[in-house]
Amino acid sequence: MGIDEALQIFDISDILEETDVTLKKKYRKLMTKYHPDVCGDDNKAKDIALAYEFLKDAMVKLAQYKLMTKEAERYNILIPLSKLVTIYNGGTITVGSNDNKLELNNKNIRKHNLLILSDVTITHNGITDNFSNIQPWDVNDNYEVNCVIYVDNLDSTEDIKIQIDDSVKNIQMLYQSLKLRVTLEHNISVSIVVSKKIHSAEGDKA
């Protein structure tokens, strides 16, 4: 699941306006409506739970970013990388809600301070995980996402599938780390760094 799908499930147009409290309220409301005992569809509840975890993680990363930079208050608009592509393709996106709605397009994007959220999906040993990163909008459009897979042996060869937007790469990972550069539309470049880590002795992720 990507950030766009998670935002759509929760009907959120601007994650910067959300707090832990408001997100939890929306989660409880959705789970009350779509609980399997109510609607008879277990898949919908699973999607809501997955989206909730994804959005919580995005909010944690955003909070960490604000702590790391003294100028974080300048970056007041957060959009997924896919929405940046939409703008470059001549489209218009709406962020914010109610009285704070703002339309972004090619004509006004440079007037605003943007944060770009890049998300990557990695499938390894039948398990799919999402990884994301938040960075200031780069006019050269170079971004990076760090990912981790868990293995029993750092020297083993691992088959992984990496997906970002519509780009899918099936790779044999031979070494302890891998750096892959993916070029998307409009020469947007995303460096995906994958590292191996050993499972803990209890079998949990280290």
C-alpha positions in Angstrom: 0.0 0.0 0.0 1.3 3.5 -0.9 0.6 6.8 0.7 -1.9 7.8 -1.9 -4.1 4.8 -1.2 -3.8 5.2 2.6 -4.8 8.9 2.4 -7.8 8.0 0.2 -9.0 5.3 2.6 -8.9 7.9 5.4 -10.3 10.7 3.2 -7.3 12.9 4.1 -6.2 15.6 1.7 -3.4 17.1 3.9 -1.7 14.9 6.5 0.0 18.0 8.0 -3.4 18.9 9.4 -3.7 15.6 11.2 -2.7 14.7 14.8 -2.4 11.4 16.5 -5.8 12.1 18.1 -7.6 13.0 14.9 -6.1 10.1 13.0 -7.1 7.7 15.7 -10.7 9.0 15.7 -10.9 8.5 12.0 -9.5 5.0 12.4 -12.0 4.0 15.0 -14.9 5.5 13.0 -13.8 3.5 9.9 -13.3 0.3 11.9 -16.8 0.7 13.5 -18.3 1.0 10.0 -16.3 -1.7 8.3 -15.7 -4.2 11.0 -16.1 -7.7 9.7 -19.0 -8.4 12.1 -20.8 -5.4 10.7 -20.1 -5.5 6.9 -19.0 -9.1 6.6 -15.8 -8.1 4.7 -12.6 -8.9 6.4 -10.4 -7.4 3.6 -11.8 -3.9 4.1 -10.8 -3.9 7.8 -7.4 -5.2 7.0 -6.9 -2.4 4.4 -8.0 0.2 7.0 -5.6 -1.2 9.6 -2.7 -1.2 7.1 -3.5 2.3 6.0 -3.6 3.4 9.7 -0.1 2.0 10.4 1.3 3.6 7.2 -0.1 7.0 8.0 1.1 6.8 11.6 4.6 6.0 10.3 4.5 8.9 7.9 3.5 11.3 10.8 6.4 10.0 12.9 8.8 10.6 10.1 7.4 14.1 9.6 7.8 14.9 13.3 11.4 13.6 13.2 12.1 15.8 10.2 10.8 18.9 12.0 13.1 18.1 14.9 16.2 17.8 12.6 15.9 21.1 10.8 15.6 24.5 12.3 13.7 25.7 9.2 11.1 23.0 9.3 8.3 25.5 9.8 9.0 26.9 6.3 8.0 23.6 4.7 4.3 23.7 5.2 3.0 21.6 2.4 3.6 17.8 2.2 2.7 15.9 -0.9 3.5 12.4 -2.1 6.0 12.0 -5.0 3.2 10.7 -7.2 1.4 14.1 -6.8 4.5 15.9 -7.8 4.4 13.9 -11.0 0.8 14.9 -11.5 1.8 18.5 -11.2 4.6 18.1 -13.7 2.2 16.5 -16.1 0.1 19.7 -16.1 -2.4 18.7 -13.5 -3.6 20.5 -10.4 -3.8 19.0 -6.9 -5.6 20.3 -3.9 -4.1 20.3 -0.4 -5.5 21.4 2.9 -9.2 21.5 3.8 -12.0 24.0 4.5 -10.6 27.5 4.6 -7.0 26.4 4.1 -7.4 24.8 0.7 -4.6 25.4 -1.8 -4.4 24.4 -5.4 -0.9 23.5 -6.6 0.2 23.4 -10.3 3.1 24.1 -12.5 2.5 27.9 -12.4 2.7 28.3 -8.6 4.7 25.4 -7.3 7.9 27.4 -6.9 6.1 29.9 -4.7 5.5 27.3 -1.9 7.7 25.4 0.4 7.1 21.7 -0.2 8.0 18.5 1.5 8.0 15.4 -0.7 7.1 12.0 0.7 8.6 9.1 -1.3 7.4 5.6 -0.6 8.8 2.3 -1.7 7.4 -1.2 -1.4 9.7 -4.2 -1.0 8.6 -7.9 -1.2 11.0 -10.4 0.2 10.3 -14.1 1.1 6.6 -13.5 0.6 6.5 -10.5 3.0 5.7 -7.0 1.7 6.9 -3.9 3.6 6.6 -0.2 2.9 9.4 2.3 3.5 9.2 6.0 3.1 11.2 9.2 3.5 10.3 12.9 3.7 12.6 15.5 2.1 12.4 19.1 0.9 11.4 19.5 -2.7 14.5 19.4 -4.8 14.4 21.4 -8.0 16.8 18.7 -9.4 14.3 16.1 -8.2 16.8 13.7 -6.4 15.3 11.8 -3.5 16.3 8.8 -1.4 14.6 6.1 0.6 16.3 3.7 3.0 15.0 0.1 3.3 15.8 -3.0 5.3 15.3 -6.7 4.7 15.8 -9.3 7.5 17.8 -12.4 6.7 19.4 -15.4 8.5 22.8 -15.0 6.8 24.3 -11.7 5.6 26.2 -13.5 2.8 23.1 -15.2 1.4 21.6 -14.2 -2.0 18.1 -12.7 -1.6 15.5 -12.3 -4.2 13.6 -9.0 -3.7 11.0 -7.1 -5.6 11.2 -3.3 -5.4 8.3 -1.1 -6.5 8.0 2.7 -6.5 5.0 4.1 -8.3 4.7 2.0 -11.6 8.3 1.0 -11.6 9.0 -2.6 -10.6 12.4 -4.2 -10.3 13.1 -7.8 -9.5 16.6 -8.1 -8.1 19.0 -10.7 -6.7 20.7 -9.0 -3.8 24.2 -10.5 -3.4 25.8 -8.2 -0.9 24.9 -6.7 2.5 23.7 -3.5 0.9 22.3 -2.4 -2.4 21.8 1.0 -4.0 19.5 1.3 -6.9 18.6 4.5 -8.7 15.2 4.6 -10.3 14.3 7.3 -12.8 10.6 8.2 -13.0 8.7 10.5 -15.2 10.3 14.0 -15.8 13.7 12.6 -14.8 12.7 12.4 -11.1 15.5 10.3 -9.5 15.0 8.1 -6.4 17.9 6.3 -4.8 16.7 3.2 -3.1 19.2 1.9 -0.5 18.4 -1.7 0.8 20.4 -3.1 3.7 20.4 -6.6 5.1 19.9 -7.2 8.8 20.0 -10.4 10.8 16.9 -11.7 12.6 17.1 -11.5 16.3 17.7 -14.7 18.3 14.0 -14.7 19.2 13.1 -14.6 15.5 11.9 -11.0 15.7 13.2 -8.2 13.6 16.4 -6.8 15.1 
